[in-house]
Amino acid sequence: MSTFPNDNSFGENPYQAPQPNIQYHQAPSDGDATGGLIPYKNAPALIAYYLGLFSMFPCIGLFLGIPAFILGIMGLRKRAANPSVKGSVHAWIGIVMGGIFTVVWGIAWVLFIIGAIASAQR
């Protein structure tokens, strides 16, 4: 005579304990954890951010500020077209810094050229 029940509610092996039915909550897979911090899906905004930062350097700032401004606008348009794509802050930083340093270095270049012409005429 067997000491185990006939219905075998433990599975195939009566000596094995039943496995718990654990279901873990998984967040929707819109991307990894860096999606909001580093907007890798919005390349124009990310490039505008770095160009805006590097536009602070003299001599190259004018040449980096203009593309930062343009790419920042493109990044904002991409964000508006697809809200799941992050990067609006990066785009705005590119627009603001690119615009400011384009004006600053543009004025500096104009003053440098005026100064060079004035000193050559003496």
Backbone as XML, in Angstrom:
<?xml version="1.0"?>
<chain id="A" units="angstrom">
  <residue number="1" name="MET">
    <atom name="N" x="0.831" y="-1.151" z="0.000"/>
    <atom name="CA" x="0.000" y="0.000" z="0.000"/>
    <atom name="C" x="0.895" y="1.240" z="0.000"/>
  </residue>
  <residue number="2" name="SER">
    <atom name="N" x="0.561" y="2.252" z="-0.858"/>
    <atom name="CA" x="1.349" y="3.455" z="-1.019"/>
    <atom name="C" x="0.867" y="4.535" z="-0.052"/>
  </residue>
  <residue number="3" name="THR">
    <atom name="N" x="1.824" y="5.333" z="0.426"/>
    <atom name="CA" x="1.464" y="6.420" z="1.330"/>
    <atom name="C" x="1.165" y="7.714" z="0.582"/>
  </residue>
  <residue number="4" name="PHE">
    <atom name="N" x="1.367" y="7.721" z="-0.753"/>
    <atom name="CA" x="1.124" y="8.916" z="-1.570"/>
    <atom name="C" x="-0.252" y="8.853" z="-2.186"/>
  </residue>
  <residue number="5" name="PRO">
    <atom name="N" x="-0.903" y="9.986" z="-2.367"/>
    <atom name="CA" x="-2.230" y="9.974" z="-3.007"/>
    <atom name="C" x="-2.122" y="9.602" z="-4.478"/>
  </residue>
  <residue number="6" name="ASN">
    <atom name="N" x="-3.186" y="9.088" z="-5.007"/>
    <atom name="CA" x="-3.213" y="8.632" z="-6.391"/>
    <atom name="C" x="-3.310" y="9.779" z="-7.391"/>
  </residue>
  <residue number="7" name="ASP">
    <atom name="N" x="-3.830" y="10.930" z="-7.022"/>
    <atom name="CA" x="-4.017" y="12.009" z="-7.988"/>
    <atom name="C" x="-2.704" y="12.702" z="-8.346"/>
  </residue>
  <residue number="8" name="ASN">
    <atom name="N" x="-1.630" y="12.495" z="-7.611"/>
    <atom name="CA" x="-0.295" y="13.009" z="-7.929"/>
    <atom name="C" x="-0.321" y="14.515" z="-8.209"/>
  </residue>
  <residue number="9" name="SER">
    <atom name="N" x="-0.727" y="15.301" z="-7.235"/>
    <atom name="CA" x="-0.856" y="16.745" z="-7.409"/>
    <atom name="C" x="0.488" y="17.477" z="-7.405"/>
  </residue>
  <residue number="10" name="PHE">
    <atom name="N" x="1.586" y="16.778" z="-7.157"/>
    <atom name="CA" x="2.902" y="17.403" z="-7.126"/>
    <atom name="C" x="3.608" y="17.391" z="-8.475"/>
  </residue>
  <residue number="11" name="GLY">
    <atom name="N" x="3.048" y="16.824" z="-9.479"/>
    <atom name="CA" x="3.699" y="16.745" z="-10.777"/>
    <atom name="C" x="4.078" y="15.301" z="-11.074"/>
  </residue>
  <residue number="12" name="GLU">
    <atom name="N" x="5.033" y="15.109" z="-11.936"/>
    <atom name="CA" x="5.425" y="13.750" z="-12.315"/>
    <atom name="C" x="6.163" y="13.040" z="-11.189"/>
  </residue>
  <residue number="13" name="ASN">
    <atom name="N" x="7.016" y="13.728" z="-10.485"/>
    <atom name="CA" x="7.804" y="13.132" z="-9.425"/>
    <atom name="C" x="7.135" y="13.434" z="-8.089"/>
  </residue>
  <residue number="14" name="PRO">
    <atom name="N" x="6.632" y="12.440" z="-7.382"/>
    <atom name="CA" x="5.946" y="12.721" z="-6.117"/>
    <atom name="C" x="6.890" y="13.189" z="-5.015"/>
  </residue>
  <residue number="15" name="TYR">
    <atom name="N" x="8.191" y="12.988" z="-5.189"/>
    <atom name="CA" x="9.145" y="13.400" z="-4.164"/>
    <atom name="C" x="9.639" y="14.842" z="-4.345"/>
  </residue>
  <residue number="16" name="GLN">
    <atom name="N" x="9.241" y="15.490" z="-5.447"/>
    <atom name="CA" x="9.674" y="16.850" z="-5.740"/>
    <atom name="C" x="8.634" y="17.833" z="-5.226"/>
  </residue>
  <residue number="17" name="ALA">
    <atom name="N" x="9.111" y="18.873" z="-4.576"/>
    <atom name="CA" x="8.204" y="19.892" z="-4.055"/>
    <atom name="C" x="7.619" y="20.692" z="-5.219"/>
  </residue>
  <residue number="18" name="PRO">
    <atom name="N" x="6.399" y="21.161" z="-5.082"/>
    <atom name="CA" x="5.811" y="21.963" z="-6.161"/>
    <atom name="C" x="6.571" y="23.276" z="-6.330"/>
  </residue>
  <residue number="19" name="GLN">
    <atom name="N" x="6.705" y="23.708" z="-7.577"/>
    <atom name="CA" x="7.406" y="24.952" z="-7.891"/>
    <atom name="C" x="6.427" y="26.116" z="-7.751"/>
  </residue>
  <residue number="20" name="PRO">
    <atom name="N" x="6.857" y="27.170" z="-7.080"/>
    <atom name="CA" x="5.949" y="28.322" z="-6.938"/>
    <atom name="C" x="5.743" y="29.003" z="-8.282"/>
  </residue>
  <residue number="21" name="ASN">
    <atom name="N" x="4.564" y="29.530" z="-8.463"/>
    <atom name="CA" x="4.222" y="30.229" z="-9.695"/>
    <atom name="C" x="4.452" y="31.722" z="-9.465"/>
  </residue>
  <residue number="22" name="ILE">
    <atom name="N" x="5.699" y="32.162" z="-9.685"/>
    <atom name="CA" x="6.064" y="33.559" z="-9.459"/>
    <atom name="C" x="6.129" y="34.267" z="-10.799"/>
  </residue>
  <residue number="23" name="GLN">
    <atom name="N" x="5.406" y="35.361" z="-10.894"/>
    <atom name="CA" x="5.458" y="36.173" z="-12.102"/>
    <atom name="C" x="5.997" y="37.539" z="-11.714"/>
  </residue>
  <residue number="24" name="TYR">
    <atom name="N" x="7.078" y="37.919" z="-12.344"/>
    <atom name="CA" x="7.709" y="39.193" z="-12.060"/>
    <atom name="C" x="7.152" y="40.245" z="-12.993"/>
  </residue>
  <residue number="25" name="HIS">
    <atom name="N" x="6.980" y="41.445" z="-12.453"/>
    <atom name="CA" x="6.507" y="42.560" z="-13.271"/>
    <atom name="C" x="7.658" y="43.077" z="-14.113"/>
  </residue>
  <residue number="26" name="GLN">
    <atom name="N" x="7.433" y="43.183" z="-15.398"/>
    <atom name="CA" x="8.444" y="43.729" z="-16.288"/>
    <atom name="C" x="7.914" y="45.009" z="-16.914"/>
  </residue>
  <residue number="27" name="ALA">
    <atom name="N" x="8.758" y="46.035" z="-16.867"/>
    <atom name="CA" x="8.389" y="47.309" z="-17.474"/>
    <atom name="C" x="8.393" y="47.162" z="-18.984"/>
  </residue>
  <residue number="28" name="PRO">
    <atom name="N" x="7.613" y="47.965" z="-19.679"/>
    <atom name="CA" x="7.645" y="47.898" z="-21.138"/>
    <atom name="C" x="9.050" y="48.196" z="-21.649"/>
  </residue>
  <residue number="29" name="SER">
    <atom name="N" x="9.433" y="47.502" z="-22.674"/>
    <atom name="CA" x="10.808" y="47.620" z="-23.169"/>
    <atom name="C" x="10.906" y="48.728" z="-24.223"/>
  </residue>
  <residue number="30" name="ASP">
    <atom name="N" x="10.785" y="49.978" z="-23.762"/>
    <atom name="CA" x="10.978" y="51.123" z="-24.648"/>
    <atom name="C" x="12.453" y="51.426" z="-24.835"/>
  </residue>
  <residue number="31" name="GLY">
    <atom name="N" x="13.280" y="50.853" z="-24.029"/>
    <atom name="CA" x="14.713" y="51.086" z="-24.109"/>
    <atom name="C" x="15.341" y="50.761" z="-22.777"/>
  </residue>
  <residue number="32" name="ASP">
    <atom name="N" x="16.615" y="51.023" z="-22.659"/>
    <atom name="CA" x="17.277" y="50.751" z="-21.405"/>
    <atom name="C" x="17.185" y="51.966" z="-20.485"/>
  </residue>
  <residue number="33" name="ALA">
    <atom name="N" x="17.846" y="51.897" z="-19.371"/>
    <atom name="CA" x="17.733" y="52.950" z="-18.360"/>
    <atom name="C" x="18.381" y="54.256" z="-18.791"/>
  </residue>
  <residue number="34" name="THR">
    <atom name="N" x="19.255" y="54.236" z="-19.786"/>
    <atom name="CA" x="19.927" y="55.464" z="-20.205"/>
    <atom name="C" x="19.133" y="56.234" z="-21.250"/>
  </residue>
  <residue number="35" name="GLY">
    <atom name="N" x="17.957" y="55.751" z="-21.640"/>
    <atom name="CA" x="17.182" y="56.401" z="-22.698"/>
    <atom name="C" x="16.836" y="57.846" z="-22.417"/>
  </residue>
  <residue number="36" name="GLY">
    <atom name="N" x="16.576" y="58.197" z="-21.152"/>
    <atom name="CA" x="16.272" y="59.580" z="-20.822"/>
    <atom name="C" x="17.510" y="60.406" z="-20.559"/>
  </residue>
  <residue number="37" name="LEU">
    <atom name="N" x="18.550" y="59.755" z="-20.065"/>
    <atom name="CA" x="19.768" y="60.475" z="-19.734"/>
    <atom name="C" x="20.636" y="60.709" z="-20.967"/>
  </residue>
  <residue number="38" name="ILE">
    <atom name="N" x="20.764" y="59.712" z="-21.783"/>
    <atom name="CA" x="21.520" y="59.810" z="-23.034"/>
    <atom name="C" x="20.551" y="59.473" z="-24.168"/>
  </residue>
  <residue number="39" name="PRO">
    <atom name="N" x="20.075" y="60.456" z="-24.901"/>
    <atom name="CA" x="19.058" y="60.188" z="-25.929"/>
    <atom name="C" x="19.676" y="59.587" z="-27.191"/>
  </residue>
  <residue number="40" name="TYR">
    <atom name="N" x="20.052" y="58.312" z="-27.125"/>
    <atom name="CA" x="20.724" y="57.681" z="-28.261"/>
    <atom name="C" x="19.787" y="57.483" z="-29.443"/>
  </residue>
  <residue number="41" name="LYS">
    <atom name="N" x="18.489" y="57.540" z="-29.235"/>
    <atom name="CA" x="17.539" y="57.412" z="-30.344"/>
    <atom name="C" x="17.328" y="58.743" z="-31.065"/>
  </residue>
  <residue number="42" name="ASN">
    <atom name="N" x="17.801" y="59.834" z="-30.474"/>
    <atom name="CA" x="17.662" y="61.160" z="-31.074"/>
    <atom name="C" x="19.067" y="61.705" z="-31.321"/>
  </residue>
  <residue number="43" name="ALA">
    <atom name="N" x="19.690" y="61.223" z="-32.355"/>
    <atom name="CA" x="21.075" y="61.595" z="-32.663"/>
    <atom name="C" x="21.255" y="63.087" z="-32.920"/>
  </residue>
  <residue number="44" name="PRO">
    <atom name="N" x="20.359" y="63.770" z="-33.639"/>
    <atom name="CA" x="20.568" y="65.212" z="-33.833"/>
    <atom name="C" x="20.617" y="65.999" z="-32.525"/>
  </residue>
  <residue number="45" name="ALA">
    <atom name="N" x="19.773" y="65.634" z="-31.562"/>
    <atom name="CA" x="19.781" y="66.334" z="-30.274"/>
    <atom name="C" x="21.074" y="66.057" z="-29.516"/>
  </residue>
  <residue number="46" name="LEU">
    <atom name="N" x="21.543" y="64.828" z="-29.548"/>
    <atom name="CA" x="22.767" y="64.467" z="-28.842"/>
    <atom name="C" x="23.985" y="65.150" z="-29.458"/>
  </residue>
  <residue number="47" name="ILE">
    <atom name="N" x="24.054" y="65.177" z="-30.772"/>
    <atom name="CA" x="25.175" y="65.841" z="-31.453"/>
    <atom name="C" x="25.101" y="67.352" z="-31.219"/>
  </residue>
  <residue number="48" name="ALA">
    <atom name="N" x="23.892" y="67.914" z="-31.244"/>
    <atom name="CA" x="23.731" y="69.352" z="-30.980"/>
    <atom name="C" x="24.220" y="69.702" z="-29.581"/>
  </residue>
  <residue number="49" name="TYR">
    <atom name="N" x="23.954" y="68.843" z="-28.622"/>
    <atom name="CA" x="24.396" y="69.070" z="-27.246"/>
    <atom name="C" x="25.922" y="69.157" z="-27.180"/>
  </residue>
  <residue number="50" name="TYR">
    <atom name="N" x="26.603" y="68.181" z="-27.761"/>
    <atom name="CA" x="28.065" y="68.186" z="-27.696"/>
    <atom name="C" x="28.674" y="69.322" z="-28.519"/>
  </residue>
  <residue number="51" name="LEU">
    <atom name="N" x="28.104" y="69.605" z="-29.668"/>
    <atom name="CA" x="28.613" y="70.732" z="-30.452"/>
    <atom name="C" x="28.375" y="72.053" z="-29.722"/>
  </residue>
  <residue number="52" name="GLY">
    <atom name="N" x="27.238" y="72.167" z="-29.036"/>
    <atom name="CA" x="26.968" y="73.365" z="-28.251"/>
    <atom name="C" x="27.966" y="73.536" z="-27.116"/>
  </residue>
  <residue number="53" name="LEU">
    <atom name="N" x="28.325" y="72.436" z="-26.467"/>
    <atom name="CA" x="29.327" y="72.521" z="-25.400"/>
    <atom name="C" x="30.702" y="72.902" z="-25.945"/>
  </residue>
  <residue number="54" name="PHE">
    <atom name="N" x="31.093" y="72.288" z="-27.039"/>
    <atom name="CA" x="32.418" y="72.555" z="-27.600"/>
    <atom name="C" x="32.480" y="73.879" z="-28.358"/>
  </residue>
  <residue number="55" name="SER">
    <atom name="N" x="31.331" y="74.514" z="-28.568"/>
    <atom name="CA" x="31.350" y="75.815" z="-29.238"/>
    <atom name="C" x="31.862" y="76.923" z="-28.322"/>
  </residue>
  <residue number="56" name="MET">
    <atom name="N" x="32.106" y="76.590" z="-27.066"/>
    <atom name="CA" x="32.675" y="77.584" z="-26.148"/>
    <atom name="C" x="34.150" y="77.848" z="-26.442"/>
  </residue>
  <residue number="57" name="PHE">
    <atom name="N" x="34.813" y="76.941" z="-27.142"/>
    <atom name="CA" x="36.236" y="77.113" z="-27.417"/>
    <atom name="C" x="36.470" y="78.183" z="-28.474"/>
  </residue>
  <residue number="58" name="PRO">
    <atom name="N" x="37.460" y="79.051" z="-28.249"/>
    <atom name="CA" x="37.757" y="80.081" z="-29.247"/>
    <atom name="C" x="38.239" y="79.460" z="-30.557"/>
  </residue>
  <residue number="59" name="CYS">
    <atom name="N" x="38.125" y="80.185" z="-31.607"/>
    <atom name="CA" x="38.548" y="79.832" z="-32.970"/>
    <atom name="C" x="37.646" y="78.789" z="-33.628"/>
  </residue>
  <residue number="60" name="ILE">
    <atom name="N" x="37.205" y="77.773" z="-32.908"/>
    <atom name="CA" x="36.337" y="76.766" z="-33.527"/>
    <atom name="C" x="34.884" y="76.940" z="-33.107"/>
  </residue>
  <residue number="61" name="GLY">
    <atom name="N" x="34.633" y="77.818" z="-32.139"/>
    <atom name="CA" x="33.281" y="77.997" z="-31.608"/>
    <atom name="C" x="32.269" y="78.436" z="-32.639"/>
  </residue>
  <residue number="62" name="LEU">
    <atom name="N" x="32.679" y="79.306" z="-33.540"/>
    <atom name="CA" x="31.771" y="79.776" z="-34.586"/>
    <atom name="C" x="31.390" y="78.633" z="-35.515"/>
  </residue>
  <residue number="63" name="PHE">
    <atom name="N" x="32.352" y="77.785" z="-35.817"/>
    <atom name="CA" x="32.108" y="76.685" z="-36.757"/>
    <atom name="C" x="31.360" y="75.523" z="-36.115"/>
  </residue>
  <residue number="64" name="LEU">
    <atom name="N" x="31.342" y="75.453" z="-34.803"/>
    <atom name="CA" x="30.571" y="74.415" z="-34.108"/>
    <atom name="C" x="29.209" y="74.923" z="-33.650"/>
  </residue>
  <residue number="65" name="GLY">
    <atom name="N" x="29.096" y="76.232" z="-33.427"/>
    <atom name="CA" x="27.844" y="76.800" z="-32.946"/>
    <atom name="C" x="26.727" y="76.756" z="-33.971"/>
  </residue>
  <residue number="66" name="ILE">
    <atom name="N" x="27.060" y="76.991" z="-35.218"/>
    <atom name="CA" x="26.037" y="76.981" z="-36.280"/>
    <atom name="C" x="25.426" y="75.595" z="-36.450"/>
  </residue>
  <residue number="67" name="PRO">
    <atom name="N" x="26.240" y="74.509" z="-36.591"/>
    <atom name="CA" x="25.614" y="73.184" z="-36.680"/>
    <atom name="C" x="24.886" y="72.781" z="-35.396"/>
  </residue>
  <residue number="68" name="ALA">
    <atom name="N" x="25.353" y="73.242" z="-34.224"/>
    <atom name="CA" x="24.657" y="72.931" z="-32.978"/>
    <atom name="C" x="23.255" y="73.515" z="-32.991"/>
  </residue>
  <residue number="69" name="PHE">
    <atom name="N" x="23.134" y="74.740" z="-33.476"/>
    <atom name="CA" x="21.831" y="75.392" z="-33.562"/>
    <atom name="C" x="20.902" y="74.634" z="-34.513"/>
  </residue>
  <residue number="70" name="ILE">
    <atom name="N" x="21.408" y="74.286" z="-35.686"/>
    <atom name="CA" x="20.594" y="73.595" z="-36.699"/>
    <atom name="C" x="20.197" y="72.196" z="-36.239"/>
  </residue>
  <residue number="71" name="LEU">
    <atom name="N" x="21.171" y="71.446" z="-35.697"/>
    <atom name="CA" x="20.872" y="70.089" z="-35.237"/>
    <atom name="C" x="19.945" y="70.092" z="-34.019"/>
  </residue>
  <residue number="72" name="GLY">
    <atom name="N" x="20.025" y="71.132" z="-33.194"/>
    <atom name="CA" x="19.096" y="71.247" z="-32.070"/>
    <atom name="C" x="17.660" y="71.393" z="-32.534"/>
  </residue>
  <residue number="73" name="ILE">
    <atom name="N" x="17.456" y="72.191" z="-33.568"/>
    <atom name="CA" x="16.105" y="72.331" z="-34.130"/>
    <atom name="C" x="15.636" y="71.006" z="-34.723"/>
  </residue>
  <residue number="74" name="MET">
    <atom name="N" x="16.532" y="70.314" z="-35.417"/>
    <atom name="CA" x="16.178" y="69.001" z="-35.969"/>
    <atom name="C" x="15.837" y="68.007" z="-34.857"/>
  </residue>
  <residue number="75" name="GLY">
    <atom name="N" x="16.565" y="68.064" z="-33.741"/>
    <atom name="CA" x="16.279" y="67.185" z="-32.607"/>
    <atom name="C" x="14.931" y="67.461" z="-31.981"/>
  </residue>
  <residue number="76" name="LEU">
    <atom name="N" x="14.556" y="68.744" z="-31.889"/>
    <atom name="CA" x="13.232" y="69.080" z="-31.356"/>
    <atom name="C" x="12.118" y="68.606" z="-32.286"/>
  </residue>
  <residue number="77" name="ARG">
    <atom name="N" x="12.347" y="68.727" z="-33.574"/>
    <atom name="CA" x="11.338" y="68.248" z="-34.535"/>
    <atom name="C" x="11.185" y="66.737" z="-34.458"/>
  </residue>
  <residue number="78" name="LYS">
    <atom name="N" x="12.296" y="66.025" z="-34.273"/>
    <atom name="CA" x="12.227" y="64.562" z="-34.145"/>
    <atom name="C" x="11.488" y="64.180" z="-32.867"/>
  </residue>
  <residue number="79" name="ARG">
    <atom name="N" x="11.709" y="64.923" z="-31.799"/>
    <atom name="CA" x="11.016" y="64.669" z="-30.527"/>
    <atom name="C" x="9.526" y="64.942" z="-30.673"/>
  </residue>
  <residue number="80" name="ALA">
    <atom name="N" x="9.163" y="65.999" z="-31.402"/>
    <atom name="CA" x="7.748" y="66.326" z="-31.595"/>
    <atom name="C" x="7.049" y="65.279" z="-32.458"/>
  </residue>
  <residue number="81" name="ALA">
    <atom name="N" x="7.779" y="64.720" z="-33.428"/>
    <atom name="CA" x="7.181" y="63.715" z="-34.303"/>
    <atom name="C" x="6.998" y="62.372" z="-33.598"/>
  </residue>
  <residue number="82" name="ASN">
    <atom name="N" x="7.884" y="62.057" z="-32.650"/>
    <atom name="CA" x="7.822" y="60.773" z="-31.949"/>
    <atom name="C" x="8.069" y="61.028" z="-30.462"/>
  </residue>
  <residue number="83" name="PRO">
    <atom name="N" x="7.019" y="61.131" z="-29.652"/>
    <atom name="CA" x="7.200" y="61.471" z="-28.234"/>
    <atom name="C" x="7.969" y="60.428" z="-27.423"/>
  </residue>
  <residue number="84" name="SER">
    <atom name="N" x="8.077" y="59.188" z="-27.899"/>
    <atom name="CA" x="8.828" y="58.192" z="-27.146"/>
    <atom name="C" x="10.333" y="58.415" z="-27.253"/>
  </residue>
  <residue number="85" name="VAL">
    <atom name="N" x="10.744" y="59.237" z="-28.220"/>
    <atom name="CA" x="12.160" y="59.575" z="-28.378"/>
    <atom name="C" x="12.467" y="60.731" z="-27.431"/>
  </residue>
  <residue number="86" name="LYS">
    <atom name="N" x="13.479" y="60.555" z="-26.613"/>
    <atom name="CA" x="13.855" y="61.595" z="-25.644"/>
    <atom name="C" x="14.868" y="62.542" z="-26.274"/>
  </residue>
  <residue number="87" name="GLY">
    <atom name="N" x="15.272" y="63.561" z="-25.526"/>
    <atom name="CA" x="16.331" y="64.430" z="-25.996"/>
    <atom name="C" x="15.960" y="65.874" z="-26.181"/>
  </residue>
  <residue number="88" name="SER">
    <atom name="N" x="14.811" y="66.301" z="-25.681"/>
    <atom name="CA" x="14.437" y="67.701" z="-25.878"/>
    <atom name="C" x="15.354" y="68.642" z="-25.099"/>
  </residue>
  <residue number="89" name="VAL">
    <atom name="N" x="15.819" y="68.227" z="-23.924"/>
    <atom name="CA" x="16.729" y="69.080" z="-23.149"/>
    <atom name="C" x="18.071" y="69.201" z="-23.860"/>
  </residue>
  <residue number="90" name="HIS">
    <atom name="N" x="18.564" y="68.101" z="-24.404"/>
    <atom name="CA" x="19.817" y="68.142" z="-25.152"/>
    <atom name="C" x="19.683" y="69.061" z="-26.369"/>
  </residue>
  <residue number="91" name="ALA">
    <atom name="N" x="18.540" y="68.976" z="-27.037"/>
    <atom name="CA" x="18.313" y="69.821" z="-28.207"/>
    <atom name="C" x="18.278" y="71.291" z="-27.819"/>
  </residue>
  <residue number="92" name="TRP">
    <atom name="N" x="17.599" y="71.613" z="-26.719"/>
    <atom name="CA" x="17.527" y="73.008" z="-26.281"/>
    <atom name="C" x="18.889" y="73.537" z="-25.869"/>
  </residue>
  <residue number="93" name="ILE">
    <atom name="N" x="19.687" y="72.715" z="-25.212"/>
    <atom name="CA" x="21.040" y="73.149" z="-24.845"/>
    <atom name="C" x="21.853" y="73.429" z="-26.106"/>
  </residue>
  <residue number="94" name="GLY">
    <atom name="N" x="21.717" y="72.577" z="-27.123"/>
    <atom name="CA" x="22.406" y="72.814" z="-28.390"/>
    <atom name="C" x="21.951" y="74.096" z="-29.063"/>
  </residue>
  <residue number="95" name="ILE">
    <atom name="N" x="20.651" y="74.350" z="-29.031"/>
    <atom name="CA" x="20.112" y="75.563" z="-29.659"/>
    <atom name="C" x="20.601" y="76.820" z="-28.930"/>
  </residue>
  <residue number="96" name="VAL">
    <atom name="N" x="20.478" y="76.823" z="-27.611"/>
    <atom name="CA" x="20.839" y="78.021" z="-26.834"/>
    <atom name="C" x="22.334" y="78.278" z="-26.900"/>
  </residue>
  <residue number="97" name="MET">
    <atom name="N" x="23.134" y="77.261" z="-26.600"/>
    <atom name="CA" x="24.583" y="77.471" z="-26.599"/>
    <atom name="C" x="25.116" y="77.715" z="-28.002"/>
  </residue>
  <residue number="98" name="GLY">
    <atom name="N" x="24.576" y="76.999" z="-28.987"/>
    <atom name="CA" x="24.993" y="77.229" z="-30.361"/>
    <atom name="C" x="24.662" y="78.633" z="-30.818"/>
  </residue>
  <residue number="99" name="GLY">
    <atom name="N" x="23.461" y="79.119" z="-30.470"/>
    <atom name="CA" x="23.065" y="80.475" z="-30.844"/>
    <atom name="C" x="23.898" y="81.537" z="-30.153"/>
  </residue>
  <residue number="100" name="ILE">
    <atom name="N" x="24.088" y="81.355" z="-28.847"/>
    <atom name="CA" x="24.858" y="82.353" z="-28.091"/>
    <atom name="C" x="26.291" y="82.431" z="-28.588"/>
  </residue>
  <residue number="101" name="PHE">
    <atom name="N" x="26.941" y="81.284" z="-28.727"/>
    <atom name="CA" x="28.354" y="81.315" z="-29.095"/>
    <atom name="C" x="28.575" y="81.592" z="-30.576"/>
  </residue>
  <residue number="102" name="THR">
    <atom name="N" x="27.566" y="81.382" z="-31.402"/>
    <atom name="CA" x="27.679" y="81.839" z="-32.788"/>
    <atom name="C" x="27.734" y="83.365" z="-32.820"/>
  </residue>
  <residue number="103" name="VAL">
    <atom name="N" x="26.873" y="83.998" z="-32.039"/>
    <atom name="CA" x="26.872" y="85.467" z="-31.972"/>
    <atom name="C" x="28.164" y="85.980" z="-31.330"/>
  </residue>
  <residue number="104" name="VAL">
    <atom name="N" x="28.562" y="85.363" z="-30.207"/>
    <atom name="CA" x="29.763" y="85.825" z="-29.499"/>
    <atom name="C" x="31.002" y="85.696" z="-30.376"/>
  </residue>
  <residue number="105" name="TRP">
    <atom name="N" x="31.213" y="84.518" z="-30.955"/>
    <atom name="CA" x="32.420" y="84.321" z="-31.770"/>
    <atom name="C" x="32.312" y="85.036" z="-33.108"/>
  </residue>
  <residue number="106" name="GLY">
    <atom name="N" x="31.105" y="85.235" z="-33.618"/>
    <atom name="CA" x="30.938" y="86.035" z="-34.832"/>
    <atom name="C" x="31.362" y="87.471" z="-34.606"/>
  </residue>
  <residue number="107" name="ILE">
    <atom name="N" x="30.923" y="88.040" z="-33.478"/>
    <atom name="CA" x="31.334" y="89.409" z="-33.134"/>
    <atom name="C" x="32.843" y="89.470" z="-32.904"/>
  </residue>
  <residue number="108" name="ALA">
    <atom name="N" x="33.390" y="88.452" z="-32.228"/>
    <atom name="CA" x="34.840" y="88.429" z="-31.980"/>
    <atom name="C" x="35.622" y="88.388" z="-33.286"/>
  </residue>
  <residue number="109" name="TRP">
    <atom name="N" x="35.158" y="87.583" z="-34.245"/>
    <atom name="CA" x="35.854" y="87.514" z="-35.547"/>
    <atom name="C" x="35.752" y="88.843" z="-36.282"/>
  </residue>
  <residue number="110" name="VAL">
    <atom name="N" x="34.583" y="89.469" z="-36.252"/>
    <atom name="CA" x="34.422" y="90.769" z="-36.923"/>
    <atom name="C" x="35.341" y="91.806" z="-36.285"/>
  </residue>
  <residue number="111" name="LEU">
    <atom name="N" x="35.396" y="91.864" z="-34.956"/>
    <atom name="CA" x="36.286" y="92.807" z="-34.277"/>
    <atom name="C" x="37.754" y="92.502" z="-34.570"/>
  </residue>
  <residue number="112" name="PHE">
    <atom name="N" x="38.099" y="91.221" z="-34.669"/>
    <atom name="CA" x="39.474" y="90.847" z="-35.005"/>
    <atom name="C" x="39.841" y="91.323" z="-36.410"/>
  </residue>
  <residue number="113" name="ILE">
    <atom name="N" x="38.945" y="91.138" z="-37.348"/>
    <atom name="CA" x="39.202" y="91.561" z="-38.733"/>
    <atom name="C" x="39.287" y="93.085" z="-38.809"/>
  </residue>
  <residue number="114" name="ILE">
    <atom name="N" x="38.392" y="93.789" z="-38.121"/>
    <atom name="CA" x="38.443" y="95.256" z="-38.109"/>
    <atom name="C" x="39.750" y="95.736" z="-37.486"/>
  </residue>
  <residue number="115" name="GLY">
    <atom name="N" x="40.167" y="95.097" z="-36.402"/>
    <atom name="CA" x="41.432" y="95.460" z="-35.764"/>
    <atom name="C" x="42.635" y="95.192" z="-36.653"/>
  </residue>
  <residue number="116" name="ALA">
    <atom name="N" x="42.599" y="94.075" z="-37.400"/>
    <atom name="CA" x="43.689" y="93.755" z="-38.311"/>
    <atom name="C" x="43.759" y="94.751" z="-39.446"/>
  </residue>
  <residue number="117" name="ILE">
    <atom name="N" x="42.601" y="95.158" z="-39.978"/>
    <atom name="CA" x="42.599" y="96.148" z="-41.068"/>
    <atom name="C" x="43.068" y="97.496" z="-40.563"/>
  </residue>
  <residue number="118" name="ALA">
    <atom name="N" x="42.622" y="97.880" z="-39.371"/>
    <atom name="CA" x="43.010" y="99.174" z="-38.809"/>
    <atom name="C" x="44.503" y="99.226" z="-38.511"/>
  </residue>
  <residue number="119" name="SER">
    <atom name="N" x="45.072" y="98.136" z="-38.025"/>
    <atom name="CA" x="46.511" y="98.143" z="-37.722"/>
    <atom name="C" x="47.358" y="98.074" z="-38.999"/>
  </residue>
  <residue number="120" name="ALA">
    <atom name="N" x="46.805" y="97.497" z="-40.062"/>
    <atom name="CA" x="47.541" y="97.430" z="-41.341"/>
    <atom name="C" x="47.558" y="98.782" z="-42.041"/>
  </residue>
  <residue number="121" name="GLN">
    <atom name="N" x="46.607" y="99.655" z="-41.768"/>
    <atom name="CA" x="46.544" y="100.950" z="-42.410"/>
    <atom name="C" x="47.455" y="101.985" z="-41.732"/>
  </residue>
  <residue number="122" name="ARG">
    <atom name="N" x="48.003" y="101.699" z="-40.623"/>
    <atom name="CA" x="48.866" y="102.662" z="-39.921"/>
    <atom name="C" x="50.180" y="102.735" z="-40.539"/>
  </residue>
</chain>
